Every structure is written in structure tokens, then in C-alpha cells.
Amino acid sequence: MSANDLPALDELATAQAWAEEGRKVAIATVVETWGSAPRPVGAHLVIDHDGHFEGSVSGGCVEGEVVAEAIEVIASGKPKMLEFGVADETAWRVGLSCGGRIRVHVTPLD
Amino acid sequence: MKLDNLRILNAERARRRAAILLTELDSGAERVIGEGDRERGELGEALAGAMRSGKSGVVELGGRQYFLNVHVPPPRIVAIGAVHISQALAPIARTAGYDLEIIDPRTAFATQERFAGTTLHAEWPELVLRQRPLDRYTALAALTHDPKIDDAPLVAALKTGCFYVGALGSRKTHGRRRERLLAAGLGEAEINRIAAPIGLDIAAATPGEIAVAIMAQIIAAFRRRAVAAGPEAERAALP
């Protein structure tokens, strides 16, 4: 591998490649964390309109919900802020088992 | 996010240059800030601080929320010399999360048997560095004691602005090295950037201890570097 290449599993490189193939893409980014959170601020999950995804914003706890929201964001063209945590009402359905809280920004790639 | 901005960001990352994606969270307006870009005011200070620390986060300024996503190239170490100290340094660097590669044209030293699992180039440094150039997120440690092998990569590292440049050898050895580098056209200030004798002064004696001292010095240089201030300030800030 050349030092000037991005690694094979690079979410942002994937997002660019997908968009250049003509797929509709959204990028989800962890923008804030409180308590113990599995992925650091800046971590990405990239999603296409069919629900394919790469990367992660948690340890797999909330990815399903983020993918569903991202498909809506792709359809509406409007960015959205999501919050997940055990204190939320959604915790029964999707929450972080580690007890932390995260804020995830989802934006369409256009 | 605009595809054009993603392309710019990915190009900077592929070139191993630091960049920040600045997003105003309410409006979604965004910009890519490169290493050399200076911004004014409080936002500029926040950007410079983030570039230095490598930490992403939300900042609130004038009632607006900005998200600064900092992309810093992963630090790597290039060790010149497949010597005993490099054998000890390889697993320590891995533990600390630094990529390490070793260059040594002496094929008796640079063997897979001595360096299992480590990237090894049994070639002259000039040749390898032409293919895989040094950059500001690379530390160079010259460990062969042999000017024929060490000097050229030392010069390359100083000219590139590697965040760390260290060279093994006693004060006397380094004195002679200083004279050679002066003769090669380097300035006093550039030569003073070389950490020599190499490693933090912990009275290290064995190869393992010296490797720990080198690693600690590299970590200190990386965490204290002044990226956003540009190469001149960065040079002044380094030991």
C-alpha cells in the first residue's frame, strides 16, 4: 500500500466513491458524547438510499435507527440531529447499553 | 455535506495533511480548513487549538454552534537502521498506536526473522524516501551510527519539517555530524532540531530502555507540536 492512499475501510472515501457512482448518500457523524460512549466524536457512518452502510457511530447499538433516519434525510435533503442515550424515551427501543449519551448529525451528500 | 467539500477533504487526507471540516450545525453551512489556513477571531483560535490537539468537538460562538471535525494523519515513525534498538522500538511503537517502518540497506540486519510483523525496507534510505516521502506527521529516528546511511534521511527530515528528528550517538559523534550537516548546507537552527543524544534523559542503558526513551520523546514532540502556526513556529516550538 502506498503511504498516500487512504485505508481500505475509510468511510469518507466510501461516501465519495458511492456518490460518484451515482448513489444517494448521507453521512452521519458523532458530534458530542457524554459519559462512556463507544465511538469518539468525529466518528462516521455512511449510508446510501438502499440502506447499505459502512462505519459506525456506536458499538452497533443505534446504527439501525441512524440508517432509517438517514434514508429519510436522503429523501428530504435536509440535515437532522439525532440524540441517543439511556435517559431518552427511545432507550427501550434503541439506546446505548453502556449508559452514555451521543448526539449524531446526519447530513445528505449533495 | 457538499460532495465538492468531501473531495477536498479526502484529497487532503490522502496527502497526509491535517484538515478540519467546519460545519455550522443549524444551517449546515460548511468549509474545509487546511493546515496553512488562518482564520481570525475566536473561531480562528478554536480552529488552531483543534488542529494542534487533533480533537474534534462542538464550539459555541456568538450563539451559533459549530462542529469542528479534525482529521489528523496517523503519526508514523521511520527508523533508519534495523538495529537492536529498532527491534525493541517496533513493539513499543505499536503499543503507543504509531505506525513504524524500518529502513536499512544492510541485508544482514534487515531480515524478516529479526523484525517479524514490521514493515522493513532493505534498501538505501534515499531510494525508499523517494517512493514514500517523509511528511510533517512522521518522526525520523536515525539509529545506525553510520553517516553513509543516517545523514541523507536526517537532511530530508529536517527539510520536510518532520515533527521529530532524532539521531543516535554520543555528543562527540553528534559534534562531527553537526559539522557534516553544516557543510551540507543546513543552518544551525535546523541542526538544533535534532534530538541528540536521542531519547528523553532517563539514563537509559539497554536497547529496550533506549527505545522507551525514544518513544517518550516522540510522543512529547507529537502532542506538543504547533501545526496551525506554520512551519516556522513549529520549528521554534520543538526542542
Boltz contact constraints between the chains, C-beta under 6 A:
constraints:
  - contact:
      token1: [A, 3]
      token2: [B, 132]
      max_distance: 6.0
  - contact:
      token1: [A, 4]
      token2: [B, 14]
      max_distance: 6.0
  - contact:
      token1: [A, 6]
      token2: [B, 14]
      max_distance: 6.0
  - contact:
      token1: [A, 12]
      token2: [B, 10]
      max_distance: 6.0
  - contact:
      token1: [A, 13]
      token2: [B, 10]
      max_distance: 6.0
  - contact:
      token1: [A, 16]
      token2: [B, 6]
      max_distance: 6.0
  - contact:
      token1: [A, 16]
      token2: [B, 10]
      max_distance: 6.0
  - contact:
      token1: [A, 19]
      token2: [B, 3]
      max_distance: 6.0
  - contact:
      token1: [A, 27]
      token2: [B, 1]
      max_distance: 6.0
  - contact:
      token1: [A, 31]
      token2: [B, 58]
      max_distance: 6.0
  - contact:
      token1: [A, 31]
      token2: [B, 67]
      max_distance: 6.0
  - contact:
      token1: [A, 32]
      token2: [B, 58]
      max_distance: 6.0
  - contact:
      token1: [A, 41]
      token2: [B, 56]
      max_distance: 6.0
  - contact:
      token1: [A, 41]
      token2: [B, 57]
      max_distance: 6.0
  - contact:
      token1: [A, 42]
      token2: [B, 56]
      max_distance: 6.0
  - contact:
      token1: [A, 42]
      token2: [B, 69]
      max_distance: 6.0
  - contact:
      token1: [A, 79]
      token2: [B, 28]
      max_distance: 6.0
  - contact:
      token1: [A, 107]
      token2: [B, 1]
      max_distance: 6.0
  - contact:
      token1: [A, 109]
      token2: [B, 1]
      max_distance: 6.0
  - contact:
      token1: [A, 109]
      token2: [B, 3]
      max_distance: 6.0
